[in-house]
Amino acid sequence: MSALKTFVVVTAASGLAGCVQSQAHLGSDFGYALRQAAVAQIANPDAVYAGVPAPGADGARAAGAQERYRTGKVIAPTGIASTISSAASVGADSN
């Protein structure tokens, strides 16, 4: 009976050893970037606005644009020249 008891205890101990979780040491700032990204996406419920609408936020102008789009009379945008080269925009040397 003693051999059977020893076998049961050893089997149970080895079975429980598989349940032990080991966690590697993580830095004190682990998850900081995730928390900052979440905070940046949360709107301020007490936001105070100056009351001046953003550029292009004119309701009559937006309604006119929607009507032109609906009737197929869209005004083509005018080209605006840029002084930034595509090489400079990706960090490459523009010379």
DSSP file (Angstrom, degrees, kcal/mol; ACC not computed):
  #  RESIDUE AA STRUCTURE BP1 BP2  ACC     N-H-->O    O-->H-N    N-H-->O    O-->H-N    TCO  KAPPA ALPHA  PHI   PSI    X-CA   Y-CA   Z-CA
    1    1 A M     >        0   0    0      0, 0.0     4,-2.2     0, 0.0     5,-0.2   0.000 360.0 360.0 360.0 -30.3    0.0    0.0    0.0
    2    2 A S  H  >  +     0   0    0      1,-0.2     4,-2.3     2,-0.2     5,-0.2   0.861 360.0  51.1 -65.5 -37.3    2.9    2.4    0.7
    3    3 A A  H  > S+     0   0    0      2,-0.2     4,-2.2     1,-0.2    -1,-0.2   0.874 109.7  50.5 -68.5 -36.9    4.1    2.1   -3.0
    4    4 A L  H  > S+     0   0    0      2,-0.2     4,-2.3     1,-0.2    -2,-0.2   0.905 110.2  49.4 -67.4 -41.1    0.6    2.9   -4.2
    5    5 A K  H  X S+     0   0    0     -4,-2.2     4,-2.6     2,-0.2    -2,-0.2   0.924 111.5  49.0 -61.8 -44.8    0.4    6.0   -1.9
    6    6 A T  H  X S+     0   0    0     -4,-2.3     4,-2.6     1,-0.2     5,-0.2   0.910 111.1  50.2 -62.1 -42.3    3.8    7.2   -3.1
    7    7 A F  H  X S+     0   0    0     -4,-2.2     4,-2.5     1,-0.2    -1,-0.2   0.912 111.6  47.8 -63.0 -43.1    2.7    6.7   -6.7
    8    8 A V  H  X S+     0   0    0     -4,-2.3     4,-2.5     2,-0.2    -2,-0.2   0.914 113.3  47.4 -64.8 -43.2   -0.5    8.7   -6.1
    9    9 A V  H  X S+     0   0    0     -4,-2.6     4,-2.5     2,-0.2    -2,-0.2   0.925 114.3  46.4 -65.6 -44.0    1.3   11.5   -4.4
   10   10 A V  H  X S+     0   0    0     -4,-2.6     4,-2.4     2,-0.2     5,-0.2   0.905 113.8  48.7 -65.4 -41.7    4.0   11.7   -7.1
   11   11 A T  H  X S+     0   0    0     -4,-2.5     4,-1.9    -5,-0.2    -2,-0.2   0.916 113.4  46.6 -65.0 -43.0    1.4   11.6   -9.9
   12   12 A A  H  X S+     0   0    0     -4,-2.5     4,-2.3     2,-0.2    -2,-0.2   0.905 112.8  50.0 -66.4 -40.7   -0.7   14.3   -8.2
   13   13 A A  H  X S+     0   0    0     -4,-2.5     4,-1.5     1,-0.2    -2,-0.2   0.906 112.3  46.5 -65.6 -41.5    2.3   16.5   -7.6
   14   14 A S  H  X S+     0   0    0     -4,-2.4     4,-0.7     1,-0.2    -1,-0.2   0.846 111.9  52.0 -71.3 -31.1    3.5   16.2  -11.2
   15   15 A G  H >< S+     0   0    0     -4,-1.9     3,-0.6    -5,-0.2     4,-0.2   0.890 110.4  47.7 -68.8 -39.0    0.0   16.9  -12.4
   16   16 A L  H >< S+     0   0    0     -4,-2.3     3,-1.5     1,-0.2     4,-0.5   0.772  99.1  68.8 -72.2 -25.7   -0.2   20.1  -10.3
   17   17 A A  H >< S+     0   0    0     -4,-1.5     3,-0.8     1,-0.3    -1,-0.2   0.803  92.4  60.2 -63.8 -27.1    3.2   21.2  -11.5
   18   18 A G  T << S+     0   0    0     -4,-0.7    -1,-0.3    -3,-0.6    -2,-0.2   0.664  98.3  59.1 -72.4 -16.2    1.6   21.8  -14.9
   19   19 A C  T <  S+     0   0    0     -3,-1.5     2,-0.3    -4,-0.2    -1,-0.2   0.579  79.2 106.4 -88.4 -11.0   -0.8   24.3  -13.4
   20   20 A V    <   -     0   0    0     -3,-0.8     2,-0.5    -4,-0.5    -3,-0.0  -0.519  61.1-148.3 -72.6 132.2    1.9   26.6  -12.1
   21   21 A Q        -     0   0    0     -2,-0.3     2,-0.5     2,-0.0    -2,-0.1  -0.877   7.8-162.1-105.3 132.0    2.2   29.8  -14.2
   22   22 A S        -     0   0    0     -2,-0.5     2,-0.5     0, 0.0    -2,-0.0  -0.951   5.1-162.9-112.7 129.0    5.5   31.5  -14.6
   23   23 A Q        -     0   0    0     -2,-0.5     3,-0.1     3,-0.0    -2,-0.0  -0.946  17.5-128.3-115.9 127.4    5.5   35.1  -15.8
   24   24 A A        -     0   0    0     -2,-0.5     2,-0.4     1,-0.1     0, 0.0  -0.319  39.7 -90.8 -66.1 154.3    8.6   36.7  -17.1
   25   25 A H        -     0   0    0      1,-0.0     2,-0.3    -2,-0.0    -1,-0.1  -0.539  47.0-160.8 -69.7 124.5    9.6   40.0  -15.6
   26   26 A L        -     0   0    0     -2,-0.4     4,-0.0     1,-0.1    -3,-0.0  -0.782  24.3 -97.5-105.6 151.9    8.0   42.8  -17.5
   27   27 A G    >   -     0   0    0     -2,-0.3     3,-1.6     1,-0.1    -1,-0.1  -0.184  31.7-112.5 -63.9 159.6    9.2   46.4  -17.5
   28   28 A S  T 3  S+     0   0    0      1,-0.3    -1,-0.1     3,-0.0    -2,-0.0   0.720 118.1  52.3 -67.5 -19.9    7.5   48.9  -15.2
   29   29 A D  T >  S+     0   0    0      2,-0.0     3,-2.0     3,-0.0     4,-0.4   0.137  76.0 142.3-101.9  20.6    6.1   50.7  -18.3
   30   30 A F  T <  S+     0   0    0     -3,-1.6    -4,-0.0     1,-0.3     0, 0.0  -0.444  75.3  12.7 -63.2 127.5    4.6   47.6  -19.9
   31   31 A G  T 3> S+     0   0    0     -2,-0.2     4,-2.3     3,-0.0    -1,-0.3   0.410  90.0 121.7  87.2  -0.6    1.3   48.5  -21.5
   32   32 A Y  H <> S+     0   0    0     -3,-2.0     4,-2.5     1,-0.2     5,-0.2   0.911  72.7  50.3 -61.9 -44.3    1.9   52.2  -21.3
   33   33 A A  H  > S+     0   0    0     -4,-0.4     4,-2.3     1,-0.2    -1,-0.2   0.893 110.5  50.4 -63.1 -39.8    1.6   52.8  -25.1
   34   34 A L  H  > S+     0   0    0      2,-0.2     4,-2.1     1,-0.2    -1,-0.2   0.920 111.6  47.4 -64.4 -43.6   -1.7   50.9  -25.2
   35   35 A R  H  X S+     0   0    0     -4,-2.3     4,-2.3     1,-0.2    -2,-0.2   0.900 112.2  49.9 -65.3 -39.4   -3.1   53.0  -22.3
   36   36 A Q  H  X S+     0   0    0     -4,-2.5     4,-2.2     2,-0.2    -2,-0.2   0.896 110.0  50.6 -65.5 -39.6   -1.9   56.3  -23.9
   37   37 A A  H  X S+     0   0    0     -4,-2.3     4,-0.9     2,-0.2    -1,-0.2   0.893 111.2  48.9 -65.1 -39.0   -3.5   55.3  -27.3
   38   38 A A  H >< S+     0   0    0     -4,-2.1     3,-0.6     1,-0.2     4,-0.4   0.909 111.4  49.0 -66.2 -41.6   -6.8   54.5  -25.5
   39   39 A V  H >< S+     0   0    0     -4,-2.3     3,-1.1     1,-0.2    -2,-0.2   0.886 106.7  56.4 -64.6 -38.6   -6.8   57.8  -23.6
   40   40 A A  H 3< S+     0   0    0     -4,-2.2    -1,-0.2     1,-0.2    -2,-0.2   0.744 106.3  51.4 -66.4 -22.0   -6.0   59.7  -26.8
   41   41 A Q  T << S+     0   0    0     -4,-0.9     2,-0.5    -3,-0.6    -1,-0.2   0.495  87.8  95.8 -94.2  -3.9   -9.2   58.2  -28.5
   42   42 A I  S <  S-     0   0    0     -3,-1.1     2,-0.1    -4,-0.4    -4,-0.0  -0.762  74.6-129.3 -91.2 126.8  -11.6   59.2  -25.7
   43   43 A A        -     0   0    0     -2,-0.5    -2,-0.1     1,-0.1     3,-0.0  -0.421  23.0-110.7 -73.1 147.9  -13.4   62.4  -26.2
   44   44 A N    >   -     0   0    0      1,-0.2     3,-1.4    -2,-0.1    -1,-0.1  -0.706  22.5-158.0 -78.7 114.7  -13.4   65.0  -23.5
   45   45 A P  T 3  S+     0   0    0      0, 0.0    -1,-0.2     0, 0.0    -2,-0.0   0.724  92.6  48.8 -69.0 -18.6  -17.0   65.1  -22.1
   46   46 A D  T 3  S+     0   0    0      2,-0.1    -2,-0.0    -3,-0.0    -3,-0.0  -0.044  81.1 153.2-107.5  30.6  -16.4   68.6  -20.7
   47   47 A A    <   -     0   0    0     -3,-1.4     2,-0.5     1,-0.1    -4,-0.0  -0.316  32.4-150.3 -64.7 142.0  -15.0   70.0  -23.9
   48   48 A V        -     0   0    0      2,-0.0     2,-0.3    -2,-0.0    -1,-0.1  -0.967  11.2-164.5-116.9 124.9  -15.4   73.8  -24.4
   49   49 A Y        -     0   0    0     -2,-0.5     0, 0.0     1,-0.1     0, 0.0  -0.822  25.7-130.5-111.6 149.5  -15.6   75.1  -27.9
   50   50 A A        -     0   0    0     -2,-0.3    -1,-0.1     2,-0.2    -2,-0.0   0.641  43.9-118.2 -72.9 -13.7  -15.2   78.7  -29.0
   51   51 A G  S    S+     0   0    0      1,-0.3    -1,-0.1     0, 0.0    -2,-0.0   0.438  76.6 123.5  90.0  -0.6  -18.4   78.6  -31.1
   52   52 A V        -     0   0    0      1,-0.0    -1,-0.3     3,-0.0    -2,-0.2  -0.842  63.5-125.3 -93.9 122.2  -16.6   79.2  -34.3
   53   53 A P        -     0   0    0      0, 0.0     3,-0.1     0, 0.0     5,-0.1  -0.302  29.2-101.3 -66.7 151.7  -17.2   76.5  -36.9
   54   54 A A    >   -     0   0    0      1,-0.2     3,-2.0     3,-0.1     4,-0.0  -0.281  53.7 -77.6 -65.3 156.0  -14.3   74.7  -38.4
   55   55 A P  T 3  S+     0   0    0      0, 0.0    -1,-0.2     0, 0.0    -3,-0.0  -0.321 122.0  19.3 -56.6 134.7  -13.3   75.7  -41.9
   56   56 A G  T 3  S+     0   0    0     -3,-0.1    -2,-0.1     1,-0.1     6,-0.0   0.573  90.1 115.8  81.5   9.5  -15.7   74.2  -44.4
   57   57 A A    <   +     0   0    0     -3,-2.0     2,-0.5    -4,-0.1    -3,-0.1   0.075  34.1 131.1 -98.4  24.6  -18.3   73.5  -41.8
   58   58 A D     >  -     0   0    0      1,-0.2     4,-2.3    -5,-0.1     5,-0.2  -0.674  50.6-150.0 -79.8 122.3  -20.9   75.8  -43.4
   59   59 A G  H  > S+     0   0    0     -2,-0.5     4,-2.4     1,-0.2     5,-0.2   0.886  94.2  49.7 -62.9 -42.2  -24.2   74.0  -43.7
   60   60 A A  H  > S+     0   0    0      1,-0.2     4,-2.1     2,-0.2    -1,-0.2   0.889 111.9  49.3 -65.3 -38.2  -25.4   75.8  -46.8
   61   61 A R  H  > S+     0   0    0      2,-0.2     4,-2.1     1,-0.2    -2,-0.2   0.908 111.6  48.5 -67.5 -40.8  -22.1   75.1  -48.5
   62   62 A A  H  X S+     0   0    0     -4,-2.3     4,-2.3     2,-0.2    -2,-0.2   0.899 110.6  51.3 -65.5 -40.3  -22.2   71.4  -47.6
   63   63 A A  H  X S+     0   0    0     -4,-2.4     4,-2.2     1,-0.2    -2,-0.2   0.896 109.7  50.4 -63.6 -39.4  -25.8   71.2  -48.8
   64   64 A G  H  X S+     0   0    0     -4,-2.1     4,-2.4     2,-0.2    -1,-0.2   0.896 109.7  50.3 -64.5 -39.8  -24.8   72.8  -52.1
   65   65 A A  H  X S+     0   0    0     -4,-2.1     4,-2.2     2,-0.2    -2,-0.2   0.900 110.7  49.3 -65.0 -40.7  -21.9   70.3  -52.5
   66   66 A Q  H  X S+     0   0    0     -4,-2.3     4,-2.6     2,-0.2    -2,-0.2   0.900 110.9  49.8 -65.1 -39.9  -24.3   67.4  -51.9
   67   67 A E  H  X S+     0   0    0     -4,-2.2     4,-2.2     2,-0.2     6,-0.2   0.916 110.7  49.3 -66.2 -42.1  -26.8   68.6  -54.4
   68   68 A R  H  X>S+     0   0    0     -4,-2.4     5,-2.5     1,-0.2     4,-0.7   0.890 112.2  49.2 -63.3 -38.1  -24.0   69.1  -57.0
   69   69 A Y  H ><5S+     0   0    0     -4,-2.2     3,-0.6     3,-0.2    -2,-0.2   0.918 110.9  49.7 -65.5 -43.1  -22.8   65.5  -56.3
   70   70 A R  H 3<5S+     0   0    0     -4,-2.6    -2,-0.2     1,-0.2    -1,-0.2   0.874 116.0  41.6 -64.0 -38.0  -26.4   64.2  -56.6
   71   71 A T  H 3<5S-     0   0    0     -4,-2.2    -1,-0.2    -5,-0.2    -2,-0.2   0.463 113.3-114.6 -91.3  -1.7  -27.0   65.9  -59.9
   72   72 A G  T <<5S+     0   0    0     -4,-0.7    -3,-0.2    -3,-0.6    -4,-0.1   0.734  81.7 119.9  79.2  22.0  -23.5   65.1  -61.4
   73   73 A K      < +     0   0    0     -5,-2.5    -4,-0.2    -6,-0.2     2,-0.1  -0.330  37.1 165.1-114.1  49.2  -22.4   68.8  -61.5
   74   74 A V        -     0   0    0     -6,-0.2     2,-0.5    -5,-0.2    -9,-0.0  -0.427  38.4-124.3 -69.8 137.3  -19.4   68.5  -59.2
   75   75 A I        -     0   0    0     -2,-0.1    -1,-0.1   -10,-0.1    -2,-0.0  -0.731  27.7-124.3 -83.1 123.3  -16.9   71.4  -59.3
   76   76 A A        -     0   0    0     -2,-0.5     2,-0.1     1,-0.1    -1,-0.0  -0.445  27.3-113.7 -69.1 137.5  -13.5   70.0  -60.1
   77   77 A P        -     0   0    0      0, 0.0     2,-0.3     0, 0.0    -1,-0.1  -0.381  27.0-119.6 -70.0 149.9  -10.8   71.0  -57.5
   78   78 A T        -     0   0    0      1,-0.1     2,-0.2    -2,-0.1     0, 0.0  -0.680  31.6-106.9 -88.4 145.6   -8.1   73.3  -58.6
   79   79 A G        -     0   0    0     -2,-0.3     2,-0.5     1,-0.0    -1,-0.1  -0.462  27.6-155.8 -73.3 140.3   -4.5   72.0  -58.4
   80   80 A I        -     0   0    0     -2,-0.2     2,-0.1     0, 0.0    -1,-0.0  -0.977  16.3-129.3-118.0 124.7   -2.3   73.4  -55.6
   81   81 A A        -     0   0    0     -2,-0.5     2,-0.4     2,-0.0     0, 0.0  -0.458  20.8-152.8 -73.3 143.4    1.5   73.2  -56.1
   82   82 A S        -     0   0    0     -2,-0.1    -1,-0.0     2,-0.1     0, 0.0  -0.924  16.2-158.3-117.3 142.8    3.5   71.7  -53.4
   83   83 A T        +     0   0    0     -2,-0.4     2,-0.5     2,-0.1    -1,-0.1   0.427  69.3  95.9 -96.2   0.2    7.1   72.5  -52.5
   84   84 A I        -     0   0    0      3,-0.0     2,-0.1     4,-0.0    -2,-0.1  -0.803  68.4-142.9 -94.4 126.5    7.7   69.2  -50.7
   85   85 A S     >  -     0   0    0     -2,-0.5     4,-1.3     1,-0.1     3,-0.1  -0.457  20.0-119.0 -83.0 160.0    9.2   66.5  -52.8
   86   86 A S  H  > S+     0   0    0      1,-0.2     4,-0.8     2,-0.2     6,-0.2   0.820 114.3  57.7 -68.6 -29.1    8.2   62.9  -52.5
   87   87 A A  H >4>S+     0   0    0      1,-0.2     5,-1.9     2,-0.2     3,-0.6   0.888 106.0  49.1 -67.1 -37.7   11.8   62.0  -51.5
   88   88 A A  H >45S+     0   0    0      1,-0.2     3,-0.8     3,-0.2    -1,-0.2   0.802 103.3  61.6 -71.2 -27.9   11.6   64.4  -48.6
   89   89 A S  H 3<5S+     0   0    0     -4,-1.3    -1,-0.2     1,-0.2    -2,-0.2   0.733 107.2  43.5 -74.0 -19.9    8.3   63.0  -47.4
   90   90 A V  T <<5S-     0   0    0     -4,-0.8    -1,-0.2    -3,-0.6    -2,-0.2   0.339 120.7-103.6-104.7   6.2    9.8   59.6  -46.8
   91   91 A G  T < 5S+     0   0    0     -3,-0.8    -3,-0.2     1,-0.3    -2,-0.1   0.492  75.3 136.8  90.9   3.0   13.0   60.9  -45.1
   92   92 A A      < -     0   0    0     -5,-1.9     2,-0.4    -6,-0.2    -1,-0.3  -0.404  66.3 -93.9 -80.3 160.9   15.3   60.3  -48.1
   93   93 A D        -     0   0    0      1,-0.1    -1,-0.1    -2,-0.1    -5,-0.1  -0.621  28.9-154.4 -75.3 126.0   17.9   62.9  -49.1
   94   94 A S              0   0    0     -2,-0.4    -1,-0.1     1,-0.2    -6,-0.1   0.476 360.0 360.0 -83.6  -0.8   16.4   65.1  -51.8
   95   95 A N              0   0    0      0, 0.0    -1,-0.2     0, 0.0    -2,-0.0   0.448 360.0 360.0 -88.8 360.0   19.8   66.0  -53.2
